[in-house]
Amino acid sequence: SYQYQRTGSWPAMYNTMKHGSLPNPRTRQSLWTVKQDQPHLFAGRVSSTGESEGPPGFHDCDRQGFLHNKEKALYWEKDTGKLSWHDAAAGEYRDYREGETLNVKFCGGASVRQGKAEGEAKPQAPKHVVIPDLHRVAQALKTDLSHLDKPSAMTAVYGTGPSPGGVSVEVAARVVHEKLIKRLAAYRSEWSDE
């Protein structure tokens, strides 16, 4: 709690509150106003030699002209400021795509009603999986999906076909979303429509 000395008169107390030790109720500024008024704070750190060290968390690496962030597994190009990542499967560096937050909400649900014809065995009921926020599930699986737009959701229905065999419905409902999230996390560039 903040304390101030009572001076007795209202104008004196007002001046103490306004200019004294009490905080101004509007002490936070919008980030864009700070960026507009003080662009040097957002230009990147400058080392003692005068060359830019890049964004926080990026350090020198073996790759010439780049800085590396080990935590995010990203490379920052000093000349252009572009981010890239190493695709180990292809053995090459690819442009990194940063996900956008869209002004969209996902509302979804599922229900099952199953009947059977007379004389037939009751078929196995289909299972459904609804994940309204893939980013939250990825966080629980310790996987980074920051390159995908938010919100990202998944809706799936698993059932048995006319031919016997294959993976059971329960196994598919438990495992497929984990495999999907790992696959989405493995490719961090722009996804094509193909």
Backbone hydrogen bonds, N-H to C=O, Kabsch-Sander energy under -0.5 kcal/mol:
donor,donor_aa,acceptor,acceptor_aa,energy
13,M,9,S,-2.0
14,Y,10,W,-2.8
15,N,11,P,-2.5
16,T,12,A,-2.1
17,M,13,M,-2.6
18,K,14,Y,-2.9
19,H,15,N,-3.0
20,G,16,T,-1.7
22,L,16,T,-0.7
27,T,25,P,-0.7
34,V,30,S,-1.8
35,K,31,L,-2.6
36,Q,32,W,-2.0
37,D,33,T,-2.7
38,Q,34,V,-2.9
41,L,38,Q,-1.6
42,F,39,P,-1.5
43,A,40,H,-0.6
45,R,54,G,-1.1
47,S,51,E,-2.1
50,G,47,S,-1.3
53,E,45,R,-2.4
54,G,45,R,-0.6
58,F,55,P,-1.6
59,H,68,H,-2.5
61,C,66,F,-0.7
66,F,63,R,-1.6
67,L,76,W,-2.2
68,H,59,H,-3.7
69,N,74,L,-2.8
70,K,68,H,-0.6
73,A,69,N,-1.3
74,L,69,N,-1.5
75,Y,84,S,-3.1
76,W,67,L,-3.0
77,E,75,Y,-0.5
77,E,82,K,-2.7
78,K,65,G,-2.5
81,G,77,E,-2.3
84,S,75,Y,-2.5
85,W,94,R,-2.4
87,D,85,W,-0.6
87,D,92,E,-3.0
88,A,86,H,-1.0
91,G,87,D,-2.0
92,E,87,D,-1.4
94,R,85,W,-2.8
96,Y,83,L,-2.4
97,R,188,R,-2.3
98,E,96,Y,-0.6
99,G,97,R,-0.5
99,G,146,S,-2.0
102,L,100,E,-0.7
102,L,150,K,-3.3
104,V,102,L,-1.9
107,C,105,K,-0.5
120,E,117,A,-1.6
127,K,158,Y,-2.8
129,V,156,A,-2.6
131,I,154,M,-3.3
134,L,152,S,-3.3
137,V,133,D,-1.5
138,A,134,L,-2.7
139,Q,135,H,-2.0
140,A,136,R,-1.8
141,L,137,V,-1.7
142,K,139,Q,-1.3
143,T,138,A,-3.0
145,L,143,T,-0.6
148,L,145,L,-2.1
150,K,100,E,-3.2
154,M,131,I,-2.4
156,A,129,V,-2.6
158,Y,127,K,-3.6
172,A,168,S,-2.2
173,A,169,V,-2.4
174,R,170,E,-1.5
175,V,171,V,-2.1
176,V,172,A,-2.0
178,E,175,V,-0.5
179,K,175,V,-2.0
180,L,176,V,-2.6
181,I,177,H,-2.3
182,K,178,E,-2.1
183,R,179,K,-2.1
184,L,180,L,-2.7
185,A,181,I,-2.1
186,A,182,K,-1.2
187,Y,183,R,-0.8
188,R,186,A,-0.6
